[in-house]
Amino acid sequence: MPPLAGRWRRLFAGIVDSVIVSAIASPFTWTSWQYVWDPSKEMAVRVPVQHVFIAGVISFLYYWLLHAYWHGQTLGKRLFGMRVVADTGQPITVGQAAIRQAVAAILDYSCCFGIINLGWILFDPRKQALHDKAAKTLVVDA
């Protein structure tokens, strides 16, 4: 099995991927206005609504599909020479990629658990984040 990928390279690959996902999702994450009934004013008022659900779906699909069908790599991981594999060293499966991304998404949208998830890499001997542990995956040199 190839050596484990470095923590700094993972960080920079993650930044590249975040920029790419943001660029893809930005046209879909506008703020629009919805009219809702305000009982205290007894009238309909306009409130801003952001479309973050769509951005979450785009993010999930980006990471899941690229990891599952592009040799365990996102664009950022490919740029920095890394890939995700099963903890046995075999290629990641579609199911593992889905579990990995689902757990990452849940933790990232759960207050401070996203920081704990990523910070786990700093202390784990196998440099696994919590989403890697859940999916039984490792990030290794490509």
C-alpha positions in Angstrom: 0.0 0.0 0.0 1.3 3.5 -0.8 2.3 5.7 2.2 -0.3 7.9 3.9 -0.8 11.3 2.4 0.6 14.3 4.4 -1.7 16.4 6.5 -0.7 19.7 4.8 -1.3 18.3 1.3 -4.8 17.1 2.5 -5.5 20.6 3.8 -4.5 22.3 0.5 -6.4 19.8 -1.6 -9.4 20.4 0.6 -9.1 24.2 0.0 -8.9 23.6 -3.8 -11.9 21.4 -3.7 -13.9 23.9 -1.6 -13.1 26.7 -4.1 -14.3 24.4 -7.0 -17.5 23.4 -5.2 -18.2 27.0 -4.3 -17.7 28.1 -7.9 -20.0 25.3 -9.2 -22.7 26.0 -6.5 -22.6 29.8 -6.5 -25.2 30.3 -9.3 -27.6 28.1 -7.3 -27.1 29.6 -3.9 -28.6 33.0 -4.4 -30.7 34.7 -1.8 -34.3 35.0 -2.9 -37.3 36.4 -1.1 -40.3 34.5 0.1 -43.5 36.0 1.4 -44.6 34.6 4.8 -47.5 35.5 7.1 -46.4 37.4 10.2 -49.2 37.1 12.7 -47.9 39.9 14.9 -48.2 42.3 12.0 -51.2 40.6 10.5 -49.7 40.8 7.1 -47.4 39.0 4.7 -43.8 40.1 4.9 -40.8 39.4 2.7 -38.0 37.3 4.2 -34.7 36.3 2.6 -34.2 32.6 1.9 -30.8 31.2 1.0 -30.7 28.0 -1.1 -28.1 26.2 0.9 -29.7 22.8 0.4 -28.8 22.9 -3.3 -25.2 23.8 -2.4 -25.1 20.8 0.0 -26.4 18.5 -2.7 -23.8 19.8 -5.2 -21.0 19.4 -2.7 -22.1 15.8 -1.8 -22.3 14.8 -5.5 -18.9 16.3 -6.3 -17.1 14.4 -3.5 -19.1 11.2 -3.8 -19.0 10.8 -7.5 -15.3 11.8 -8.0 -14.1 9.6 -5.2 -16.2 6.7 -6.4 -15.6 6.9 -10.1 -12.3 8.8 -10.6 -9.8 6.5 -8.9 -10.6 7.9 -5.4 -9.6 11.4 -6.3 -11.2 14.8 -6.5 -9.6 17.6 -8.5 -7.8 18.8 -5.4 -6.5 15.4 -4.5 -5.3 14.8 -8.1 -3.5 18.1 -8.1 -1.7 17.2 -4.8 -1.0 13.6 -5.7 -3.4 11.8 -3.3 -6.3 9.4 -3.5 -8.7 7.7 -1.2 -8.6 3.9 -0.8 -10.2 1.3 1.4 -8.3 0.7 4.6 -7.2 -2.6 3.0 -5.5 -0.8 0.2 -8.1 -1.7 -2.4 -9.9 0.9 -4.5 -12.7 2.7 -2.7 -16.2 1.4 -3.5 -19.2 3.5 -4.4 -20.8 2.6 -1.1 -17.7 3.6 0.9 -17.5 6.9 -1.0 -21.2 7.6 -0.2 -20.7 6.7 3.5 -17.6 8.8 3.7 -19.2 11.9 2.2 -22.5 11.4 4.1 -20.7 11.3 7.4 -18.5 14.3 6.4 -21.6 16.3 5.4 -23.5 15.5 8.6 -20.5 16.4 10.8 -19.7 19.6 8.8 -23.3 20.9 9.2 -23.4 20.0 12.9 -21.8 23.0 14.6 -18.3 22.3 15.9 -18.3 18.6 14.9 -16.8 19.6 11.5 -13.8 21.0 13.2 -13.5 17.9 15.4 -13.8 15.7 12.3 -11.0 17.4 10.5 -8.9 18.0 13.6 -9.0 14.2 14.2 -6.4 13.9 11.4 -3.8 15.7 13.6 -3.8 13.0 16.3 -4.8 9.8 14.5 -1.8 7.5 13.8 -3.4 6.6 10.4 -4.2 10.3 9.6 -7.9 9.4 9.4 -10.7 11.9 9.9 -13.9 10.6 11.5 -15.5 10.3 8.1 -12.6 8.1 7.0 -13.0 5.9 10.1 -16.8 5.5 9.4 -16.2 4.5 5.8 -13.0 2.5 6.5 -10.9 4.5 4.1 -7.4 6.1 4.0 -5.9 8.9 2.1 -2.7 7.8 0.5 -0.1 9.0 -2.0 -1.3 8.4 -5.6 
